[in-house]
């Protein structure tokens, strides 16, 4: 049976700085409970951003949302305020025209070994180019570096899966931690696809070799 994960899971694995960090992250996936929206830390913000194209791109709703979040042991309100601030800085600098991507999705598969749900959060038209944007929301982690050199496999996964569904628009990842947009390469497509294959195999091998025990 294939392992089924989210694109955020694969992105975090792809951007982990060492094989040990990758292994520990896989162990956390194996040991976490089944998905429950009530415990989805970033669900409220993802939903709010997805609605922006239908809300005249009114960013004040994001401020209101962040302030309304509870200040719990996970520092949810503080983390939401940081994320919203970063998103707003990006929008102010790039002035994107946002569009909905609610019908843009597919499943990337590697034989019967791995399945990844692929769906961008939002579309952004920047300088005449329409990007299908996956937003990386996670709180900063010293073992994970989301930068151009570390997420090429994830961008290749986005591109490959969405092209298979008929999409021709380029893909991008918005790192909410620093407000940087990482776009797909137009020159190294073959190399990126090979890197994707190798990274996916690395994930599956790590999954199969990792004991289902909690790591600190």
C-alpha positions as CSV (number, residue, x, y, z in Angstrom):
1,X,0.0,0.0,0.0
2,X,1.3,3.5,-0.9
3,X,2.2,6.0,1.8
4,X,-0.2,8.9,1.5
5,X,1.0,12.4,2.7
6,X,0.4,16.1,2.1
7,X,2.5,18.4,-0.1
8,X,3.5,20.3,3.0
9,X,4.8,17.0,4.5
10,X,6.9,16.4,1.4
11,X,8.1,20.0,1.3
12,X,9.2,19.8,4.9
13,X,11.0,16.5,4.2
14,X,12.6,18.0,1.1
15,X,13.8,21.1,3.0
16,X,15.1,19.3,6.0
17,X,18.8,20.0,6.4
18,X,20.1,16.5,7.1
19,X,19.1,12.9,6.7
20,X,18.7,12.6,10.5
21,X,16.3,15.5,10.4
22,X,14.4,13.9,7.6
23,X,14.2,10.6,9.5
24,X,12.9,12.3,12.7
25,X,10.3,14.2,10.6
26,X,9.1,10.9,9.1
27,X,8.9,9.4,12.5
28,X,6.6,12.3,13.6
29,X,4.4,11.7,10.6
30,X,4.1,8.0,11.5
31,X,3.2,8.7,15.1
32,X,0.8,11.6,14.7
33,X,-3.0,11.0,15.0
34,X,-5.3,10.9,12.1
35,X,-6.1,14.3,10.6
36,X,-8.7,16.4,12.5
37,X,-9.5,19.9,11.3
38,X,-9.8,21.0,15.0
39,X,-6.1,20.5,15.5
40,X,-5.0,21.9,12.1
41,X,-2.9,24.8,13.4
42,X,-2.9,26.9,10.1
43,X,-6.3,25.9,8.8
44,X,-8.0,29.2,9.7
45,X,-5.3,31.3,7.9
46,X,-5.3,29.0,4.8
47,X,-9.0,29.3,4.5
48,X,-8.9,33.1,4.9
49,X,-6.2,33.5,2.2
50,X,-8.0,31.3,-0.2
51,X,-11.1,33.6,0.1
52,X,-9.1,36.8,-0.6
53,X,-9.9,36.7,-4.4
54,X,-13.6,36.8,-3.5
55,X,-13.1,39.5,-0.9
56,X,-11.5,42.2,-3.1
57,X,-8.1,41.2,-1.6
58,X,-9.1,42.9,1.7
59,X,-6.1,42.0,3.9
60,X,-7.7,43.5,7.0
61,X,-9.6,40.2,7.4
62,X,-6.3,38.5,8.0
63,X,-5.5,41.0,10.8
64,X,-8.9,40.4,12.4
65,X,-8.4,36.6,12.2
66,X,-4.9,36.7,13.8
67,X,-6.1,38.9,16.7
68,X,-9.1,36.5,17.3
69,X,-6.9,33.4,17.6
70,X,-6.2,32.1,21.1
71,X,-2.9,32.8,22.8
72,X,-2.4,29.1,23.8
73,X,0.6,27.0,24.6
74,X,1.5,26.9,20.9
75,X,1.5,30.7,20.7
76,X,-1.1,30.5,18.0
77,X,-2.0,34.2,18.1
78,X,1.6,35.3,18.0
79,X,2.4,33.0,15.2
80,X,-0.6,34.0,13.2
81,X,0.3,37.7,13.7
82,X,3.8,37.0,12.4
83,X,2.5,35.1,9.4
84,X,0.0,37.7,8.5
85,X,2.6,40.4,8.7
86,X,4.9,38.5,6.4
87,X,2.1,37.8,3.9
88,X,1.1,41.5,3.9
89,X,4.7,42.7,3.3
90,X,4.9,40.3,0.3
91,X,1.6,41.6,-1.1
92,X,2.7,45.2,-0.6
93,X,6.0,44.6,-2.3
94,X,4.8,42.5,-5.3
95,X,1.2,43.8,-5.7
96,X,-0.1,40.5,-6.9
97,X,-3.6,40.1,-8.5
98,X,-5.0,37.1,-6.7
99,X,-7.2,34.4,-8.2
100,X,-8.8,31.3,-6.9
101,X,-7.2,27.9,-7.4
102,X,-10.0,25.8,-5.7
103,X,-10.3,23.5,-8.7
104,X,-6.6,23.2,-9.3
105,X,-5.5,19.9,-7.7
106,X,-4.1,16.4,-8.4
107,X,-2.4,13.5,-6.8
108,X,1.3,12.9,-7.5
109,X,2.1,9.2,-7.4
110,X,5.2,7.0,-7.6
111,X,3.9,3.6,-8.5
112,X,2.3,2.0,-5.5
113,X,4.8,3.5,-3.0
114,X,3.9,7.1,-2.5
115,X,0.9,9.4,-3.1
116,X,1.0,13.1,-2.4
117,X,-2.0,15.5,-2.5
118,X,-1.0,18.5,-4.6
119,X,-3.1,21.7,-4.5
120,X,-1.9,25.3,-4.4
121,X,-3.5,27.6,-1.9
122,X,-3.9,30.6,-4.2
123,X,-3.1,32.0,-7.6
124,X,-1.1,35.2,-8.0
125,X,-0.6,37.2,-11.1
126,X,2.8,39.1,-10.8
127,X,4.3,41.2,-13.5
128,X,2.0,39.6,-16.1
129,X,2.7,35.9,-15.0
130,X,0.1,33.8,-13.3
131,X,1.6,31.6,-10.6
132,X,0.0,28.7,-8.8
133,X,1.2,29.2,-5.3
134,X,1.8,26.7,-2.5
135,X,2.1,28.6,0.8
136,X,4.5,27.1,3.4
137,X,3.0,28.1,6.8
138,X,5.0,26.2,9.3
139,X,6.7,27.9,12.3
140,X,10.5,28.3,11.8
141,X,12.5,25.2,12.6
142,X,16.4,25.2,12.8
143,X,16.4,21.8,11.0
144,X,14.4,23.0,8.0
145,X,15.5,25.6,5.4
146,X,12.9,26.5,2.8
147,X,15.0,28.1,0.0
148,X,15.5,27.9,-3.7
149,X,18.2,25.1,-3.5
150,X,16.2,23.1,-1.0
151,X,12.8,22.8,-2.5
152,X,13.4,22.1,-6.2
153,X,12.0,18.6,-5.8
154,X,8.8,20.0,-4.3
155,X,8.4,22.5,-7.2
156,X,9.0,19.7,-9.7
157,X,6.2,17.7,-7.9
158,X,3.9,20.7,-8.1
159,X,4.7,21.2,-11.8
160,X,4.5,17.5,-12.8
161,X,1.2,16.8,-11.0
162,X,-0.6,20.0,-12.2
163,X,0.6,19.6,-15.7
164,X,-0.9,16.1,-15.7
165,X,-4.2,17.7,-14.8
166,X,-4.0,20.0,-17.8
167,X,-2.4,23.1,-16.1
168,X,0.3,25.1,-18.0
169,X,0.8,28.0,-15.6
170,X,4.1,28.0,-13.6
171,X,4.2,27.0,-10.0
172,X,5.8,28.7,-7.0
173,X,6.2,28.3,-3.2
174,X,5.7,31.3,-0.9
175,X,7.6,30.8,2.3
176,X,5.5,32.6,4.9
177,X,8.4,32.6,7.3
178,X,10.3,35.3,5.3
179,X,7.8,36.4,2.6
180,X,10.0,35.0,-0.2
181,X,8.4,33.6,-3.4
182,X,10.4,30.7,-4.9
183,X,9.5,30.0,-8.5
184,X,10.2,26.9,-10.6
185,X,13.2,26.7,-12.9
186,X,12.7,26.9,-16.6
187,X,16.2,25.7,-17.5
188,X,16.9,22.6,-15.3
189,X,13.6,20.7,-15.8
190,X,15.2,17.3,-16.4
191,X,17.5,17.6,-13.4
192,X,14.7,18.8,-11.2
193,X,12.5,15.8,-12.2
194,X,15.4,13.4,-11.5
195,X,15.9,15.1,-8.1
196,X,12.2,14.6,-7.4
197,X,12.4,10.9,-8.2
198,X,15.4,10.4,-5.9
199,X,13.9,12.5,-3.1
200,X,10.6,10.5,-3.3
201,X,12.6,7.3,-3.1
202,X,14.5,8.7,-0.2
203,X,11.2,9.4,1.6
204,X,9.8,5.9,1.0
205,X,13.1,4.3,2.1
206,X,13.2,6.4,5.2
207,X,9.6,5.6,5.9
208,X,10.2,1.9,5.6
209,X,13.4,2.0,7.7
210,X,12.1,4.3,10.5
211,X,10.7,2.7,13.6
212,X,7.3,4.0,14.6
213,X,8.7,5.4,17.8
214,X,8.5,9.0,18.9
215,X,11.8,10.9,18.6
216,X,12.6,14.0,20.7
